[in-house]
Amino acid sequence: MAQRTVTDDSGRIWTCVAVAAPTKAGVAARPMGLDVTLACTTTSVAAPVSVTVGWGWEKIADNGLARVIALASPVPRR
């Protein structure tokens, strides 16, 4: 399973993995063209943040992915 680590504008380091979608016999786990749900974690947020991104999420620019996660996450603790 693919994993990415990005840093948002607040300096939080996020590690994201794709949430496995249910599969059927003979069907790919993540067919091309379907959106993907990511579970992203960081030390300052208790629960994983869930975001839905396009199927090409592994190639999204780090800043863009970090921005999507930051918008979905709680306010950072200082």
C-alpha angles and dihedrals in degrees: 000000000000120000132189134189120205136168121225128213090268091059095251113146111221126196113200132192130178115254109236112248120216111269134210126211110281095009122112116249092236111014117202114267099032123111118251129219115221128200108210125189136189132171095249096055119068100209129039115264114233119213132170117221137168122282091258092062093130089068099043112119112264092240092051094049091045090052092052091050094046091052091053096043131084119262110284119255115237 
